[in-house]
Amino acid sequence: MTNSGEESSTMNVNSTTSTGIAGDDISSPLYMHPSDNPGAMLVPIPFDGTGYRSWRRGVLRALSVKNKLGFINGECKRPYPGTLRYRQWERCDDMVTSWILNSLTKEIADSVEYVNDSFELRKELNDRYDQTNGVKLYQVQREINELSQGSMDITTYYTKMKKLCEELSTLHAKTQCKCNCVCGAKEHLFKAEQDRRLVQFLMGLNEVYTVVRGNILMMNPLPSLAQAFSLLIQDERQREIKQSNQLFMESTSLNASGSNKMSLETNSFLAGMSSHRGGKTPRTNYSSGTSISGGNGSFRTNYTQSTGYGGNKLRVVCDYCKRPGHTKEKCYKLHGYPQGNNHNSYNTYQSSQSS
């Protein structure tokens, strides 16, 4: 930050407004929102000693939202003891210190428990974990070179590659140029770095993406990593749709094959029964009630409907005379034959019903 920014932040803390103390102004870093409490965490996952730069990025973003960045970067300076603002500044600084400690694991938090303020806490963590060295560069670059898709989907693979590339960029943050370039070299260097990341990402893809990978490499200029990811996602979804349709067709074919096999087994069974009964073929039409004649005669199976006098009906047997075709309530032998009825013709009719 510039000196003018430090002077402005210092004036916000030490100046007295006409309405009262600076903590009443919501734009002041000394303002405390009613929802602020010392038990809150700035990031969802506590820092455990690895990934310090990404953790620090989340902490700085959270403190910026709460307008408390000035406490850890030195812009919001400590007022003189005994002044009206000192107690209010100390309260806010203790709140920021508690938030940062809550965002650390217990082992790390215990080692920095006795710092004087949030600025000293931030300096202690930077000196301990923010040291760029050859070992860290080697580790991150090796993870990038060895990363491949394998059993991961496109989204998971892209997320891991993107995270490692961003972590590698933060390790080179001090070597990045921040001046206003007018010759275009800065843009060319940035494009070359993006192309290198794209090629590294495409090299780790599975062989099923050979076609779409070739199409991406033939583009001029090469797309960004995010644009290539969008193309690969579309190809992956189309492949999932084709696989679903193929599974449906295979299931339909399997059901049809099973039905044909069952029909062949049924015909074979009926043929065997016909040979066993001397040429008599059982009826195979289960709904019409007709019998098929073959050889010396015909017969009906006991699980079919029979055709008799008065239309199709279930086969019944009289409990009295033990003859089929009628019930006990309508048995002529028990209740007597109707007038004018020929007894012999009726016996012939009942015999035909039992055949």
C-alpha positions, 0 to 999 in steps of 0.5 A: 500500500502507498503512504497516502493509504496508510495515512488515510487508514490512520486518520480513520482510526484516530480522527473524531467525528462530530457524531461520536466515536469512529466505531459508529461509522459502518465504513470504519475498520473499528465498526463491529457488526452485531453478528461478529463473535470471537468463535467464528472461523474465516475459512471452512477448513482449518490450516494444518501446515499444507497449502498455506497460500490457498488458505491465506487467500481465503483468510484475506478475502474473508477479512476484506468482506468484514473490512478488517484487512487493515489490522493484519497489514499494518494500515490500521495502526494502533492508537496511543494508549489512554486515548478514546480509540485505543480500547476500541481498536484493541477490541477489534484487533482481538476479534481478528486474532481470534478469527485467525486462531480459530482457522488454524488446527489446534497444534498450530494455534497453540504455537502462536497463542501468545502473540501480541496482536493480529499483525504479529500473528500474520507475520509469524505465519508468513515467516513460517509457511510462506517461504518459497524454496526449490523443494516446494517448486519441485513437489508441485511441478512433479505432481503436475507432470504425474497427474493423469485422468485415470478413473476420474471424470473430466470435472475432477481431473480439471479441478485438480490440474487447475489447483496445482497450476494456480499454486505453482503461479503463486510460488512465482508471484514475486517474479511476475511483472506488474508494470503497464506494458505497451509492447504486448510482450506481457500478453504474449507471455501470458498466452504462452503460459496458458498454452503450456497449461492446456497441453499439459492438461490434454496430455493426461486425458484418457484415450477415449478423448483422442478425437476431441483432443485432436480437434482442440489441438488443431484450433488456431489460436489454441483455446483457453483451459476453461474452453477446452474443459467445456468441449470435453464436458460436452463430449463426455455427456454425449458418450454417456447418452450413447452408453445409456441407449446401448444398454437399453437396446441390449436389455431389449434384445436379452428379453426377446431372446429369453422369450424365444427360448421359453417358446422353444422349450414349451414346444419341445415339452408339448412334442414330448407329451404327444409322443408319450401319449401315443400321438395325442397332442394337448391343446396349446391355445389357452384362451379359445378353449379349442382342442387340436386333433392329432394321431388317434384322437384328441384330449384337453389338459387339466389347466385349460378351459373346455368347450361345452354345451352353452359356450365356454365355461370352467370344467365342473364335476357333479358331486352326486353322479361324478359326471362332468358338465353339470353340478349337483343342483342340476343333476337329472339323475338326482332330481329326475329327467324332464318330461319328454327327455330321452334317457339314453340320449342324455346319457350319450350327451353326458358321456360326450361331456366327460370324453 
